[in-house]
């Protein structure tokens, strides 16, 4: 599942990521595309709570991709 939350500020990107992880229940990756730097501090801690690990990739131009991977699939 891909969430493009560019232009949105916290807490909305984190809430959308949490909802996606709940919905998928560890069955698939969640890819979050953001341009809001605080997401790098709010989304990763939530990943562990829902059985996901995470990877952060800088896309350039103050954009990042946070990939949430179900543990066991990383």
C-alpha positions as CSV (number, residue, x, y, z in Angstrom):
1,X,0.0,0.0,0.0
2,X,1.3,3.4,-0.9
3,X,0.4,6.6,1.1
4,X,1.3,9.9,-0.6
5,X,1.1,12.3,2.3
6,X,3.1,15.2,0.8
7,X,1.7,18.5,1.9
8,X,0.2,17.0,5.1
9,X,1.6,17.8,8.5
10,X,1.6,15.7,11.7
11,X,-0.3,14.0,13.2
12,X,-2.1,13.2,9.9
13,X,0.6,11.2,8.1
14,X,1.3,9.2,11.2
15,X,-2.4,8.5,11.8
16,X,-2.8,7.4,8.2
17,X,0.3,5.1,8.5
18,X,-1.1,3.5,11.7
19,X,-4.5,3.0,10.0
20,X,-2.8,1.3,7.0
21,X,-0.7,-1.0,9.3
22,X,-3.9,-2.0,11.2
23,X,-5.8,-2.6,8.0
24,X,-3.0,-4.8,6.5
25,X,-2.3,-6.6,9.7
26,X,1.3,-7.5,8.6
27,X,0.3,-8.8,5.2
28,X,2.0,-6.2,3.1
29,X,4.4,-3.2,3.1
30,X,3.2,0.3,3.7
31,X,5.2,3.0,1.7
32,X,4.8,6.5,3.0
33,X,5.9,9.4,0.8
34,X,6.3,12.6,2.8
35,X,7.8,16.1,2.7
36,X,7.2,16.7,6.4
37,X,10.5,16.0,8.3
38,X,8.8,15.4,11.7
39,X,7.3,12.2,10.1
40,X,10.7,10.7,10.4
41,X,10.4,10.8,14.1
42,X,6.7,10.0,14.5
43,X,6.1,7.1,12.1
44,X,9.1,4.8,12.9
45,X,8.2,4.3,16.6
46,X,4.7,3.3,15.5
47,X,6.1,0.6,13.2
48,X,7.4,-1.5,16.0
49,X,4.0,-1.3,17.9
50,X,2.3,-2.9,14.9
51,X,4.9,-5.6,14.0
52,X,6.7,-3.6,11.3
53,X,10.3,-2.6,10.8
54,X,11.1,0.5,8.7
55,X,13.6,1.9,6.2
56,X,13.9,5.6,5.4
57,X,15.1,6.8,2.0
58,X,15.8,10.4,1.2
59,X,14.3,11.2,-2.2
60,X,15.9,14.6,-2.5
61,X,14.2,18.0,-2.4
62,X,13.1,17.5,1.2
63,X,11.1,14.4,0.4
64,X,11.4,11.0,2.0
65,X,10.1,7.5,1.6
66,X,9.4,5.5,4.7
67,X,8.9,1.9,3.9
68,X,7.2,-0.1,6.7
69,X,7.9,-3.8,6.3
70,X,6.1,-6.6,8.3
71,X,8.7,-8.2,10.6
72,X,9.6,-11.6,9.2
73,X,9.5,-10.1,5.6
74,X,12.4,-7.8,6.1
